[in-house]
Amino acid sequence: MDLQSQVALVTGAGSGIGKASAVQLASAGASVGVLGHTRSEIEKTAQEIIDAGGKAFVLEADVASEDGMRKAVSALVSEYGRLDIVVANAGINGVWAPIDDLKPDEWDRTLSVNLRGTYLTLHTTVPHLKAQGRGSIIVISSINGNRTFTTPGATAYAASKAGQVAMVQQLALELGKYHIRVNAICPGEIETSIDENTRQRSPEETAIPVEWPAGQVPISDGKPGRSEDVADVVVFLASSRSRHVTGVPIYVDGGQGLLR
């Protein structure tokens, strides 16, 4: 899939799905803005891309910060002169707890990163896509809040992920006249480091006991998917091969959501 001369922004590009997406977009020819809040991580991603012969630009920013995102996007466009592809990937699991135990500041933190962060990513990049007269926006959502609702205590997370899909479908219509496509990818269980920012309290209060003897991911013998499984779909949605696809949540979960 040839993305030569195109410029992509990937948020949360320091690890997991974001890193895999940045690397694969670069391997397809795109110049990639590698955005994250941990500089050491995004520098490693950028260096991996450069070592493989690609182009990468390090952008340190918090997706929940309007000023930070404006500066980062402006720097990327100044560096490469355009923007064609936006991958809104940055997100956290946050705190999973019974609703009467989930604290307001815990709720706010999850919604700030996952939903405000997605909004600010699109708010600051869409003017540049409009200027190009085309573009592709890919939002990394989840099966949680869209196909499954059984993760114990994940109310804030599920709400944020459902909100992302609603944004995608709303904006697919709003931005269609500018030839900007907007789609969501909803991964299931993927081997990433996102569990490192997960806090879970009292799961026994909200869990509904279910046992899958063969595992909960049918297509891979119960094993989680890989970040690259999602990144492959990112590259497809970024390319002209998905030119007639917009407003669609694509489930990359190996059938997990059908069980749950």
N, C-alpha and C positions, 0 to 999 in steps of 0.2 A: 504494500500500500504506500504509494509515493506521496510524502508530505514535504517534498523539497520546496524551499522558499517560504514555507509556512512557519508561523511562530505560535507556540503553545505556552500557556501558563498552567502549572500544576500546583495546587496547594496541598499542604501536608506531604511534601515530596521527600521528606527525610527518611521514611521507612515504609514498609508494607506496600499497600496498593498504590499509594502516591509515588513511591520510589519506582516500583515496577512500571507504572504508567509513564513516568518521565523518561525512563531508560528506553522503553519500547517506542515511544513517540520519537525520541531522538534517533533511534535506529531506523525509523521509517523516513528520516530526513528532516524532521522539524527542528528548529532552534527552540530550546525549552527554558522557560523561566522556572527555576526550581525554588519554590517558596515554602518556608517553614519558620518556626520560632526557635529552633535549636540549630545554631549556625554550624556546629561541628557535623551534624547529620546531613544537612543540605549540601555542605561542601563535599562530603563523601559521595553523595549522589551525583553532583556536578562533575566531580573528578572521574567517576566511573564512566560517565557519558563522554567526557573529553578524551579519556584514554582509549575509548572505542572509536574515536574519530568523529564524534558528534559535537554539537554546540550546546552549551549550557550557561545560564546566567544565574548567579546566586542572589536570592531575594529573601532577606530576613524580615519577617513581619508576623504579627498576630492577626489572624483573619477576623477577629472580633473588633479590631481597631480601625475605625474609618480613616484616620490620618495615616496609619501604617499601610493600609491597603492602597490608598490613593498614591502614596509615594512609591510603593513597590510597582504598581502597574505603570505609573508614569516612567519609572526607570527602565522597565522592560521595553516599553514602546520606544523610548529614546534610544535604547541600545540597538534594536532591530528594525525600527521604523514601522511596525505593524503588529497586529494581533489577530489570529485566526481561530484559535482553539483554546477553550477554557475548561479545565478539569477541576471542579469544586469538590475536593476530596477530604480536606481537613475535617476531623471530627473526633469526638471522645465518646466513650461509653458513659462516663460520669458515674453517679451513684445510683445503684439499684436497691430500692428499699420499699416497704409498704407505704402506701400513699400518706398515711397518718404519721409516718416516721420520716418521710422525705422532707428535708428542710427547704424553705424557700430559696436560700442561697444556693443549695445544691441543684434545685430545679433551674434556677436562673443561669448557673454556670453551663449546664448541658445545653440549654436553649441558646445561650449566647454564642458558644463555639459552633454548634451544629446548624442552627437556623439563622442567627444573625450573621455568622461567618459566611454562610452560603449567600445570603442576601447581599452582603458587602462585596463579596467576590463578583457577583453578577452586576451589582450597582456600579462598580468601578470599571468593569471591563466592557460592558455592553456598548457604551459610546464608541469604543474603538472598533468593535465588530460592525456596528452600524456604518462607520466610516469606510470599512472595507466592502460593505454591501453584501456581506455573507459571513458565515461563521458557524462553528459548532460548539455548543455548551454541553458538557457532560457532568452531571451531578451524581456523586457516589452516595446513594442512600443505603437501604438495607431491606432484608425481608421482614425485619421487625417493624411493626407499625403499618405494614402494607400487606403482607401475606400471612404473617404469624404474630400471635399475641400471647405467647406462653412463656416468655422469658421472665422469670420471677422478679418483680419489682421494677421492671424497666419502663415505667410509665413516661418519664421525661424523655428518655432515649427514643421510645416508640413514637411519641408525639412529634419529636423533632424530625424523625425520619419520614413520617407520614406527611409532615409539613413540606419537606423537600419535594416529594412527588407532586403534591398539590401545586407548588411553585412551578415545577417543570411543565405541568400540563397547562397552567394558566399562561405561562410565558411562551410556550410553543405557539399559541394563537397570537399573542401580542407581538411577537417578534418575527412571525412568519413572513410578513410583508417586507421585511428587511433581508429575507433569505437566510435567516439565522435559525438553525435547528437546535432544539433543546430536548435532551433526553436524560433519563435516569438509569443508573445501574444499581440493582438491588442484590448485593452479595449475601450469601448465607455464611456458614462457618468457613472462615479463611484463616490460614496461618499468617498472622500479623502480630505486632506488638501492642495492639490496642488494649488488650487485657491489662496492660501495665497501668492504664489510667482508669481502671474499673474498681469501684468500691461497692461491695454487696453486703447488705445487712438483712438479717432475718428472712432468708429466702424461703424457709419452711412455712412462713405465714402466707405467702402468695403463690408458691409452686403448686402445680397440678401434676402429681406423680404419673409419669409415663415412661415406659421402658421400651427401647428399640434394641432387641437382641443382636441385630445385624448392624447396628449403628444408625445414625440419623442422616447420613448422606448417601442415598441409594446408588448413585452413579459411580462412586469411588470406594465402594466396599466400606463405607462408614467413615472414611478419612476426610479431614477438612480439605477444602480447595486451596490453591496457591494464589498468591498475589498476581502472578502472571496470567492466571485464568481470567481474572478481571481486566488486567491490562490489555489483553488481546481484544476484548470487546471495546475498551476505550479507543484503541487504535482504529477499529472498524467504524465506530461512531464519529471519530475525528475525520475520517477519510470520505472521499466522494462516493465510495461504495455504499454508504448509508444515506445517499442524497435525498431519498424519499421517506426517510424515517425521522419522525419528530413527535414529541409529546408522549413518548413511550417509556414505561418502566420495564427494563429487561432484567429478568431474574437469573443471576449467575450463582446458583445454589446447589447444583447437582441433584435437584429434586427434593432437597431438605424441607422447603416450605410446604410441599404437598403432604408430607408426613405430619408436620406440626400444626 
